[in-house]
Amino acid sequence: MTNLKIHGSAPLGFEGSLDLDGGLAELRGDCARMVPHWPASARIAPHPVSPSLIHGVTVPPTSARLLDAMSDYGD
């Protein structure tokens, strides 16, 4: 479990109180304010692949063991 104890004061420029149980509207507002800080990369459209070129999926042994150890996938 995460320890949510706060030590010290809020950083400079912090406006408002620390509400750890904020709702979806608050989260959406936070994300909207952060949008200018996250520039979107150019969208790259995938080229279609002929089904005759798809022969299966190869999984490295280490990845297969990792998934096998996970109860959601291995049981």
PyMOL Python script that loads the backbone (N, CA, C, O; Angstrom):
from pymol import cmd

cmd.read_pdbstr("""\
ATOM      1  N   MET A   1       0.832  -1.166   0.000  1.00  0.00           N
ATOM      2  CA  MET A   1       0.000   0.000   0.000  1.00  0.00           C
ATOM      3  C   MET A   1       0.882   1.237   0.000  1.00  0.00           C
ATOM      4  O   MET A   1       1.959   1.231   0.597  1.00  0.00           O
ATOM      5  N   THR A   2       0.445   2.281  -0.653  1.00  0.00           N
ATOM      6  CA  THR A   2       1.219   3.511  -0.764  1.00  0.00           C
ATOM      7  C   THR A   2       1.072   4.352   0.493  1.00  0.00           C
ATOM      8  O   THR A   2      -0.024   4.492   1.036  1.00  0.00           O
ATOM      9  N   ASN A   3       2.178   4.904   0.947  1.00  0.00           N
ATOM     10  CA  ASN A   3       2.167   5.793   2.087  1.00  0.00           C
ATOM     11  C   ASN A   3       1.878   7.200   1.579  1.00  0.00           C
ATOM     12  O   ASN A   3       2.701   7.775   0.867  1.00  0.00           O
ATOM     13  N   LEU A   4       0.730   7.762   1.928  1.00  0.00           N
ATOM     14  CA  LEU A   4       0.317   9.055   1.415  1.00  0.00           C
ATOM     15  C   LEU A   4       0.582  10.198   2.391  1.00  0.00           C
ATOM     16  O   LEU A   4      -0.013  11.267   2.255  1.00  0.00           O
ATOM     17  N   LYS A   5       1.451   9.999   3.362  1.00  0.00           N
ATOM     18  CA  LYS A   5       1.775  11.074   4.295  1.00  0.00           C
ATOM     19  C   LYS A   5       2.593  12.128   3.558  1.00  0.00           C
ATOM     20  O   LYS A   5       3.501  11.802   2.794  1.00  0.00           O
ATOM     21  N   ILE A   6       2.260  13.396   3.795  1.00  0.00           N
ATOM     22  CA  ILE A   6       2.930  14.514   3.146  1.00  0.00           C
ATOM     23  C   ILE A   6       3.819  15.198   4.171  1.00  0.00           C
ATOM     24  O   ILE A   6       3.366  15.536   5.265  1.00  0.00           O
ATOM     25  N   HIS A   7       5.078  15.403   3.823  1.00  0.00           N
ATOM     26  CA  HIS A   7       6.017  16.092   4.694  1.00  0.00           C
ATOM     27  C   HIS A   7       6.408  17.399   4.027  1.00  0.00           C
ATOM     28  O   HIS A   7       6.757  17.408   2.846  1.00  0.00           O
ATOM     29  N   GLY A   8       6.356  18.492   4.756  1.00  0.00           N
ATOM     30  CA  GLY A   8       6.744  19.782   4.198  1.00  0.00           C
ATOM     31  C   GLY A   8       5.556  20.498   3.585  1.00  0.00           C
ATOM     32  O   GLY A   8       4.406  20.087   3.745  1.00  0.00           O
ATOM     33  N   SER A   9       5.857  21.570   2.886  1.00  0.00           N
ATOM     34  CA  SER A   9       4.798  22.379   2.298  1.00  0.00           C
ATOM     35  C   SER A   9       4.671  22.082   0.807  1.00  0.00           C
ATOM     36  O   SER A   9       5.507  21.402   0.213  1.00  0.00           O
ATOM     37  N   ALA A  10       3.612  22.608   0.228  1.00  0.00           N
ATOM     38  CA  ALA A  10       3.367  22.426  -1.197  1.00  0.00           C
ATOM     39  C   ALA A  10       4.404  23.215  -1.986  1.00  0.00           C
ATOM     40  O   ALA A  10       4.924  24.216  -1.494  1.00  0.00           O
ATOM     41  N   PRO A  11       4.712  22.774  -3.208  1.00  0.00           N
ATOM     42  CA  PRO A  11       5.689  23.503  -4.024  1.00  0.00           C
ATOM     43  C   PRO A  11       5.175  24.901  -4.377  1.00  0.00           C
ATOM     44  O   PRO A  11       3.972  25.157  -4.334  1.00  0.00           O
ATOM     45  N   LEU A  12       6.096  25.797  -4.724  1.00  0.00           N
ATOM     46  CA  LEU A  12       5.722  27.154  -5.095  1.00  0.00           C
ATOM     47  C   LEU A  12       4.809  27.124  -6.303  1.00  0.00           C
ATOM     48  O   LEU A  12       5.013  26.328  -7.219  1.00  0.00           O
ATOM     49  N   GLY A  13       3.824  27.968  -6.313  1.00  0.00           N
ATOM     50  CA  GLY A  13       2.901  28.036  -7.437  1.00  0.00           C
ATOM     51  C   GLY A  13       1.755  27.061  -7.329  1.00  0.00           C
ATOM     52  O   GLY A  13       0.883  27.039  -8.198  1.00  0.00           O
ATOM     53  N   PHE A  14       1.731  26.243  -6.270  1.00  0.00           N
ATOM     54  CA  PHE A  14       0.642  25.278  -6.095  1.00  0.00           C
ATOM     55  C   PHE A  14      -0.573  26.018  -5.592  1.00  0.00           C
ATOM     56  O   PHE A  14      -0.531  26.671  -4.550  1.00  0.00           O
ATOM     57  N   GLU A  15      -1.658  25.915  -6.337  1.00  0.00           N
ATOM     58  CA  GLU A  15      -2.882  26.593  -5.943  1.00  0.00           C
ATOM     59  C   GLU A  15      -3.922  25.555  -5.569  1.00  0.00           C
ATOM     60  O   GLU A  15      -4.102  24.570  -6.286  1.00  0.00           O
ATOM     61  N   GLY A  16      -4.589  25.758  -4.485  1.00  0.00           N
ATOM     62  CA  GLY A  16      -5.630  24.837  -4.067  1.00  0.00           C
ATOM     63  C   GLY A  16      -5.117  23.873  -3.019  1.00  0.00           C
ATOM     64  O   GLY A  16      -3.946  23.901  -2.641  1.00  0.00           O
ATOM     65  N   SER A  17      -6.005  23.032  -2.565  1.00  0.00           N
ATOM     66  CA  SER A  17      -5.638  22.067  -1.540  1.00  0.00           C
ATOM     67  C   SER A  17      -5.281  20.744  -2.186  1.00  0.00           C
ATOM     68  O   SER A  17      -5.595  20.497  -3.350  1.00  0.00           O
ATOM     69  N   LEU A  18      -4.631  19.910  -1.425  1.00  0.00           N
ATOM     70  CA  LEU A  18      -4.251  18.585  -1.899  1.00  0.00           C
ATOM     71  C   LEU A  18      -5.426  17.646  -1.674  1.00  0.00           C
ATOM     72  O   LEU A  18      -5.706  17.253  -0.542  1.00  0.00           O
ATOM     73  N   ASP A  19      -6.111  17.290  -2.749  1.00  0.00           N
ATOM     74  CA  ASP A  19      -7.273  16.404  -2.663  1.00  0.00           C
ATOM     75  C   ASP A  19      -6.909  15.088  -3.328  1.00  0.00           C
ATOM     76  O   ASP A  19      -6.859  15.001  -4.555  1.00  0.00           O
ATOM     77  N   LEU A  20      -6.655  14.061  -2.520  1.00  0.00           N
ATOM     78  CA  LEU A  20      -6.243  12.778  -3.060  1.00  0.00           C
ATOM     79  C   LEU A  20      -7.410  11.985  -3.619  1.00  0.00           C
ATOM     80  O   LEU A  20      -7.200  10.999  -4.326  1.00  0.00           O
ATOM     81  N   ASP A  21      -8.625  12.389  -3.320  1.00  0.00           N
ATOM     82  CA  ASP A  21      -9.801  11.682  -3.810  1.00  0.00           C
ATOM     83  C   ASP A  21     -10.533  12.509  -4.863  1.00  0.00           C
ATOM     84  O   ASP A  21     -11.763  12.521  -4.891  1.00  0.00           O
ATOM     85  N   GLY A  22      -9.792  13.201  -5.729  1.00  0.00           N
ATOM     86  CA  GLY A  22     -10.403  14.017  -6.775  1.00  0.00           C
ATOM     87  C   GLY A  22     -11.200  13.148  -7.731  1.00  0.00           C
ATOM     88  O   GLY A  22     -10.911  11.963  -7.902  1.00  0.00           O
ATOM     89  N   GLY A  23     -12.186  13.737  -8.340  1.00  0.00           N
ATOM     90  CA  GLY A  23     -13.052  12.990  -9.229  1.00  0.00           C
ATOM     91  C   GLY A  23     -12.552  13.007 -10.664  1.00  0.00           C
ATOM     92  O   GLY A  23     -11.480  13.531 -10.965  1.00  0.00           O
ATOM     93  N   LEU A  24     -13.354  12.421 -11.535  1.00  0.00           N
ATOM     94  CA  LEU A  24     -13.015  12.330 -12.948  1.00  0.00           C
ATOM     95  C   LEU A  24     -12.924  13.713 -13.576  1.00  0.00           C
ATOM     96  O   LEU A  24     -12.055  13.946 -14.417  1.00  0.00           O
ATOM     97  N   ALA A  25     -13.791  14.627 -13.194  1.00  0.00           N
ATOM     98  CA  ALA A  25     -13.759  15.979 -13.761  1.00  0.00           C
ATOM     99  C   ALA A  25     -12.439  16.669 -13.432  1.00  0.00           C
ATOM    100  O   ALA A  25     -11.873  17.366 -14.274  1.00  0.00           O
ATOM    101  N   GLU A  26     -11.951  16.475 -12.211  1.00  0.00           N
ATOM    102  CA  GLU A  26     -10.674  17.072 -11.824  1.00  0.00           C
ATOM    103  C   GLU A  26      -9.523  16.449 -12.612  1.00  0.00           C
ATOM    104  O   GLU A  26      -8.615  17.155 -13.050  1.00  0.00           O
ATOM    105  N   LEU A  27      -9.562  15.145 -12.789  1.00  0.00           N
ATOM    106  CA  LEU A  27      -8.532  14.461 -13.557  1.00  0.00           C
ATOM    107  C   LEU A  27      -8.521  14.948 -15.007  1.00  0.00           C
ATOM    108  O   LEU A  27      -7.457  15.197 -15.574  1.00  0.00           O
ATOM    109  N   ARG A  28      -9.708  15.083 -15.603  1.00  0.00           N
ATOM    110  CA  ARG A  28      -9.792  15.570 -16.980  1.00  0.00           C
ATOM    111  C   ARG A  28      -9.255  16.991 -17.089  1.00  0.00           C
ATOM    112  O   ARG A  28      -8.592  17.331 -18.069  1.00  0.00           O
ATOM    113  N   GLY A  29      -9.538  17.821 -16.089  1.00  0.00           N
ATOM    114  CA  GLY A  29      -9.014  19.184 -16.091  1.00  0.00           C
ATOM    115  C   GLY A  29      -7.495  19.200 -15.997  1.00  0.00           C
ATOM    116  O   GLY A  29      -6.830  19.969 -16.691  1.00  0.00           O
ATOM    117  N   ASP A  30      -6.946  18.342 -15.131  1.00  0.00           N
ATOM    118  CA  ASP A  30      -5.489  18.247 -15.003  1.00  0.00           C
ATOM    119  C   ASP A  30      -4.862  17.830 -16.329  1.00  0.00           C
ATOM    120  O   ASP A  30      -3.852  18.393 -16.750  1.00  0.00           O
ATOM    121  N   CYS A  31      -5.460  16.852 -16.976  1.00  0.00           N
ATOM    122  CA  CYS A  31      -4.933  16.377 -18.261  1.00  0.00           C
ATOM    123  C   CYS A  31      -5.020  17.468 -19.324  1.00  0.00           C
ATOM    124  O   CYS A  31      -4.094  17.637 -20.116  1.00  0.00           O
ATOM    125  N   ALA A  32      -6.129  18.210 -19.345  1.00  0.00           N
ATOM    126  CA  ALA A  32      -6.291  19.286 -20.328  1.00  0.00           C
ATOM    127  C   ALA A  32      -5.228  20.360 -20.135  1.00  0.00           C
ATOM    128  O   ALA A  32      -4.747  20.933 -21.113  1.00  0.00           O
ATOM    129  N   ARG A  33      -4.855  20.640 -18.890  1.00  0.00           N
ATOM    130  CA  ARG A  33      -3.809  21.628 -18.643  1.00  0.00           C
ATOM    131  C   ARG A  33      -2.435  21.109 -19.050  1.00  0.00           C
ATOM    132  O   ARG A  33      -1.551  21.908 -19.361  1.00  0.00           O
ATOM    133  N   MET A  34      -2.231  19.805 -19.056  1.00  0.00           N
ATOM    134  CA  MET A  34      -0.931  19.232 -19.409  1.00  0.00           C
ATOM    135  C   MET A  34      -0.754  19.027 -20.913  1.00  0.00           C
ATOM    136  O   MET A  34       0.367  18.805 -21.370  1.00  0.00           O
ATOM    137  N   VAL A  35      -1.831  19.095 -21.688  1.00  0.00           N
ATOM    138  CA  VAL A  35      -1.758  18.827 -23.128  1.00  0.00           C
ATOM    139  C   VAL A  35      -0.663  19.628 -23.829  1.00  0.00           C
ATOM    140  O   VAL A  35       0.060  19.050 -24.640  1.00  0.00           O
ATOM    141  N   PRO A  36      -0.499  20.928 -23.562  1.00  0.00           N
ATOM    142  CA  PRO A  36       0.556  21.667 -24.269  1.00  0.00           C
ATOM    143  C   PRO A  36       1.965  21.146 -23.982  1.00  0.00           C
ATOM    144  O   PRO A  36       2.885  21.393 -24.762  1.00  0.00           O
ATOM    145  N   HIS A  37       2.141  20.437 -22.885  1.00  0.00           N
ATOM    146  CA  HIS A  37       3.463  19.919 -22.518  1.00  0.00           C
ATOM    147  C   HIS A  37       3.790  18.606 -23.217  1.00  0.00           C
ATOM    148  O   HIS A  37       4.944  18.180 -23.194  1.00  0.00           O
ATOM    149  N   TRP A  38       2.809  17.949 -23.838  1.00  0.00           N
ATOM    150  CA  TRP A  38       3.001  16.657 -24.480  1.00  0.00           C
ATOM    151  C   TRP A  38       2.707  16.769 -25.959  1.00  0.00           C
ATOM    152  O   TRP A  38       1.579  16.510 -26.377  1.00  0.00           O
ATOM    153  N   PRO A  39       3.686  17.147 -26.768  1.00  0.00           N
ATOM    154  CA  PRO A  39       3.418  17.250 -28.200  1.00  0.00           C
ATOM    155  C   PRO A  39       3.168  15.869 -28.804  1.00  0.00           C
ATOM    156  O   PRO A  39       3.822  14.888 -28.448  1.00  0.00           O
ATOM    157  N   ALA A  40       2.220  15.819 -29.713  1.00  0.00           N
ATOM    158  CA  ALA A  40       1.884  14.555 -30.369  1.00  0.00           C
ATOM    159  C   ALA A  40       2.843  14.324 -31.534  1.00  0.00           C
ATOM    160  O   ALA A  40       3.187  15.254 -32.264  1.00  0.00           O
ATOM    161  N   SER A  41       3.260  13.096 -31.693  1.00  0.00           N
ATOM    162  CA  SER A  41       4.107  12.754 -32.828  1.00  0.00           C
ATOM    163  C   SER A  41       3.231  12.596 -34.070  1.00  0.00           C
ATOM    164  O   SER A  41       2.016  12.428 -33.976  1.00  0.00           O
ATOM    165  N   ALA A  42       3.872  12.653 -35.218  1.00  0.00           N
ATOM    166  CA  ALA A  42       3.133  12.497 -36.471  1.00  0.00           C
ATOM    167  C   ALA A  42       2.530  11.105 -36.542  1.00  0.00           C
ATOM    168  O   ALA A  42       3.178  10.120 -36.188  1.00  0.00           O
ATOM    169  N   ARG A  43       1.302  11.029 -36.994  1.00  0.00           N
ATOM    170  CA  ARG A  43       0.623   9.744 -37.085  1.00  0.00           C
ATOM    171  C   ARG A  43       1.150   8.987 -38.303  1.00  0.00           C
ATOM    172  O   ARG A  43       1.197   9.519 -39.411  1.00  0.00           O
ATOM    173  N   ILE A  44       1.538   7.757 -38.076  1.00  0.00           N
ATOM    174  CA  ILE A  44       2.064   6.916 -39.145  1.00  0.00           C
ATOM    175  C   ILE A  44       1.040   5.828 -39.430  1.00  0.00           C
ATOM    176  O   ILE A  44       0.705   5.027 -38.557  1.00  0.00           O
ATOM    177  N   ALA A  45       0.552   5.810 -40.652  1.00  0.00           N
ATOM    178  CA  ALA A  45      -0.438   4.799 -41.036  1.00  0.00           C
ATOM    179  C   ALA A  45       0.290   3.504 -41.413  1.00  0.00           C
ATOM    180  O   ALA A  45       1.226   3.535 -42.212  1.00  0.00           O
ATOM    181  N   PRO A  46      -0.128   2.375 -40.851  1.00  0.00           N
ATOM    182  CA  PRO A  46       0.526   1.109 -41.202  1.00  0.00           C
ATOM    183  C   PRO A  46       0.173   0.700 -42.633  1.00  0.00           C
ATOM    184  O   PRO A  46      -0.926   0.961 -43.123  1.00  0.00           O
ATOM    185  N   HIS A  47       1.121   0.062 -43.275  1.00  0.00           N
ATOM    186  CA  HIS A  47       0.879  -0.450 -44.616  1.00  0.00           C
ATOM    187  C   HIS A  47       0.169  -1.793 -44.513  1.00  0.00           C
ATOM    188  O   HIS A  47       0.496  -2.590 -43.634  1.00  0.00           O
ATOM    189  N   PRO A  48      -0.792  -2.059 -45.386  1.00  0.00           N
ATOM    190  CA  PRO A  48      -1.480  -3.352 -45.338  1.00  0.00           C
ATOM    191  C   PRO A  48      -0.506  -4.496 -45.657  1.00  0.00           C
ATOM    192  O   PRO A  48       0.384  -4.357 -46.496  1.00  0.00           O
ATOM    193  N   VAL A  49      -0.694  -5.606 -44.981  1.00  0.00           N
ATOM    194  CA  VAL A  49       0.142  -6.788 -45.179  1.00  0.00           C
ATOM    195  C   VAL A  49      -0.736  -7.899 -45.727  1.00  0.00           C
ATOM    196  O   VAL A  49      -1.835  -8.142 -45.229  1.00  0.00           O
ATOM    197  N   SER A  50      -0.246  -8.560 -46.742  1.00  0.00           N
ATOM    198  CA  SER A  50      -0.974  -9.672 -47.328  1.00  0.00           C
ATOM    199  C   SER A  50      -1.068 -10.812 -46.314  1.00  0.00           C
ATOM    200  O   SER A  50      -0.071 -11.135 -45.668  1.00  0.00           O
ATOM    201  N   PRO A  51      -2.247 -11.433 -46.159  1.00  0.00           N
ATOM    202  CA  PRO A  51      -2.373 -12.559 -45.221  1.00  0.00           C
ATOM    203  C   PRO A  51      -1.412 -13.708 -45.528  1.00  0.00           C
ATOM    204  O   PRO A  51      -1.048 -14.460 -44.623  1.00  0.00           O
ATOM    205  N   SER A  52      -1.000 -13.854 -46.773  1.00  0.00           N
ATOM    206  CA  SER A  52      -0.080 -14.941 -47.107  1.00  0.00           C
ATOM    207  C   SER A  52       1.309 -14.723 -46.507  1.00  0.00           C
ATOM    208  O   SER A  52       2.094 -15.666 -46.410  1.00  0.00           O
ATOM    209  N   LEU A  53       1.619 -13.494 -46.106  1.00  0.00           N
ATOM    210  CA  LEU A  53       2.920 -13.199 -45.496  1.00  0.00           C
ATOM    211  C   LEU A  53       2.922 -13.391 -43.982  1.00  0.00           C
ATOM    212  O   LEU A  53       3.980 -13.365 -43.352  1.00  0.00           O
ATOM    213  N   ILE A  54       1.744 -13.582 -43.399  1.00  0.00           N
ATOM    214  CA  ILE A  54       1.651 -13.764 -41.950  1.00  0.00           C
ATOM    215  C   ILE A  54       1.662 -15.262 -41.655  1.00  0.00           C
ATOM    216  O   ILE A  54       0.742 -15.988 -42.033  1.00  0.00           O
ATOM    217  N   HIS A  55       2.714 -15.710 -40.978  1.00  0.00           N
ATOM    218  CA  HIS A  55       2.872 -17.144 -40.725  1.00  0.00           C
ATOM    219  C   HIS A  55       2.764 -17.516 -39.261  1.00  0.00           C
ATOM    220  O   HIS A  55       2.854 -18.697 -38.926  1.00  0.00           O
ATOM    221  N   GLY A  56       2.579 -16.569 -38.395  1.00  0.00           N
ATOM    222  CA  GLY A  56       2.485 -16.874 -36.970  1.00  0.00           C
ATOM    223  C   GLY A  56       3.241 -15.867 -36.146  1.00  0.00           C
ATOM    224  O   GLY A  56       3.790 -14.896 -36.667  1.00  0.00           O
ATOM    225  N   VAL A  57       3.264 -16.103 -34.883  1.00  0.00           N
ATOM    226  CA  VAL A  57       3.914 -15.203 -33.944  1.00  0.00           C
ATOM    227  C   VAL A  57       5.036 -15.948 -33.262  1.00  0.00           C
ATOM    228  O   VAL A  57       4.853 -17.082 -32.818  1.00  0.00           O
ATOM    229  N   THR A  58       6.193 -15.325 -33.174  1.00  0.00           N
ATOM    230  CA  THR A  58       7.330 -15.917 -32.482  1.00  0.00           C
ATOM    231  C   THR A  58       7.516 -15.181 -31.167  1.00  0.00           C
ATOM    232  O   THR A  58       7.649 -13.957 -31.150  1.00  0.00           O
ATOM    233  N   VAL A  59       7.526 -15.918 -30.069  1.00  0.00           N
ATOM    234  CA  VAL A  59       7.687 -15.336 -28.740  1.00  0.00           C
ATOM    235  C   VAL A  59       9.007 -15.824 -28.167  1.00  0.00           C
ATOM    236  O   VAL A  59       9.244 -17.031 -28.112  1.00  0.00           O
ATOM    237  N   PRO A  60       9.870 -14.909 -27.739  1.00  0.00           N
ATOM    238  CA  PRO A  60      11.127 -15.329 -27.119  1.00  0.00           C
ATOM    239  C   PRO A  60      10.855 -16.186 -25.882  1.00  0.00           C
ATOM    240  O   PRO A  60       9.880 -15.948 -25.170  1.00  0.00           O
ATOM    241  N   PRO A  61      11.703 -17.176 -25.621  1.00  0.00           N
ATOM    242  CA  PRO A  61      11.486 -18.071 -24.464  1.00  0.00           C
ATOM    243  C   PRO A  61      11.363 -17.328 -23.135  1.00  0.00           C
ATOM    244  O   PRO A  61      10.576 -17.733 -22.279  1.00  0.00           O
ATOM    245  N   THR A  62      12.123 -16.250 -22.945  1.00  0.00           N
ATOM    246  CA  THR A  62      12.029 -15.524 -21.670  1.00  0.00           C
ATOM    247  C   THR A  62      10.662 -14.878 -21.524  1.00  0.00           C
ATOM    248  O   THR A  62      10.112 -14.857 -20.423  1.00  0.00           O
ATOM    249  N   SER A  63      10.101 -14.350 -22.600  1.00  0.00           N
ATOM    250  CA  SER A  63       8.763 -13.747 -22.526  1.00  0.00           C
ATOM    251  C   SER A  63       7.704 -14.814 -22.286  1.00  0.00           C
ATOM    252  O   SER A  63       6.749 -14.589 -21.543  1.00  0.00           O
ATOM    253  N   ALA A  64       7.869 -15.974 -22.913  1.00  0.00           N
ATOM    254  CA  ALA A  64       6.909 -17.059 -22.725  1.00  0.00           C
ATOM    255  C   ALA A  64       6.913 -17.525 -21.265  1.00  0.00           C
ATOM    256  O   ALA A  64       5.853 -17.792 -20.699  1.00  0.00           O
ATOM    257  N   ARG A  65       8.098 -17.625 -20.652  1.00  0.00           N
ATOM    258  CA  ARG A  65       8.186 -18.032 -19.243  1.00  0.00           C
ATOM    259  C   ARG A  65       7.557 -16.978 -18.349  1.00  0.00           C
ATOM    260  O   ARG A  65       6.899 -17.308 -17.362  1.00  0.00           O
ATOM    261  N   LEU A  66       7.754 -15.709 -18.690  1.00  0.00           N
ATOM    262  CA  LEU A  66       7.169 -14.638 -17.892  1.00  0.00           C
ATOM    263  C   LEU A  66       5.647 -14.719 -17.928  1.00  0.00           C
ATOM    264  O   LEU A  66       4.998 -14.617 -16.887  1.00  0.00           O
ATOM    265  N   LEU A  67       5.078 -14.900 -19.101  1.00  0.00           N
ATOM    266  CA  LEU A  67       3.620 -15.002 -19.220  1.00  0.00           C
ATOM    267  C   LEU A  67       3.097 -16.278 -18.573  1.00  0.00           C
ATOM    268  O   LEU A  67       2.008 -16.280 -17.999  1.00  0.00           O
ATOM    269  N   ASP A  68       3.858 -17.354 -18.660  1.00  0.00           N
ATOM    270  CA  ASP A  68       3.454 -18.609 -18.047  1.00  0.00           C
ATOM    271  C   ASP A  68       3.398 -18.487 -16.520  1.00  0.00           C
ATOM    272  O   ASP A  68       2.594 -19.149 -15.862  1.00  0.00           O
ATOM    273  N   ALA A  69       4.264 -17.633 -15.971  1.00  0.00           N
ATOM    274  CA  ALA A  69       4.300 -17.443 -14.520  1.00  0.00           C
ATOM    275  C   ALA A  69       3.165 -16.549 -14.027  1.00  0.00           C
ATOM    276  O   ALA A  69       2.872 -16.534 -12.831  1.00  0.00           O
ATOM    277  N   MET A  70       2.532 -15.815 -14.914  1.00  0.00           N
ATOM    278  CA  MET A  70       1.435 -14.921 -14.524  1.00  0.00           C
ATOM    279  C   MET A  70       0.143 -15.735 -14.452  1.00  0.00           C
ATOM    280  O   MET A  70      -0.184 -16.469 -15.384  1.00  0.00           O
ATOM    281  N   SER A  71      -0.584 -15.605 -13.353  1.00  0.00           N
ATOM    282  CA  SER A  71      -1.763 -16.438 -13.165  1.00  0.00           C
ATOM    283  C   SER A  71      -2.844 -16.150 -14.208  1.00  0.00           C
ATOM    284  O   SER A  71      -3.599 -17.052 -14.570  1.00  0.00           O
ATOM    285  N   ASP A  72      -2.932 -14.919 -14.692  1.00  0.00           N
ATOM    286  CA  ASP A  72      -3.961 -14.597 -15.684  1.00  0.00           C
ATOM    287  C   ASP A  72      -3.726 -15.331 -17.005  1.00  0.00           C
ATOM    288  O   ASP A  72      -4.686 -15.627 -17.716  1.00  0.00           O
ATOM    289  N   TYR A  73      -2.491 -15.626 -17.341  1.00  0.00           N
ATOM    290  CA  TYR A  73      -2.167 -16.227 -18.619  1.00  0.00           C
ATOM    291  C   TYR A  73      -1.765 -17.700 -18.511  1.00  0.00           C
ATOM    292  O   TYR A  73      -2.026 -18.481 -19.425  1.00  0.00           O
ATOM    293  N   GLY A  74      -1.142 -18.075 -17.420  1.00  0.00           N
ATOM    294  CA  GLY A  74      -0.567 -19.419 -17.322  1.00  0.00           C
ATOM    295  C   GLY A  74      -1.513 -20.479 -16.803  1.00  0.00           C
ATOM    296  O   GLY A  74      -1.255 -21.669 -16.987  1.00  0.00           O
ATOM    297  N   ASP A  75      -2.599 -20.088 -16.160  1.00  0.00           N
ATOM    298  CA  ASP A  75      -3.505 -21.091 -15.579  1.00  0.00           C
ATOM    299  C   ASP A  75      -4.568 -21.515 -16.552  1.00  0.00           C
ATOM    300  O   ASP A  75      -5.409 -22.351 -16.221  1.00  0.00           O
TER     301      ASP A  75
END
""", "prot")
cmd.dss("prot")
cmd.show_as("cartoon", "prot")
cmd.util.cbc("prot")
cmd.orient("prot")
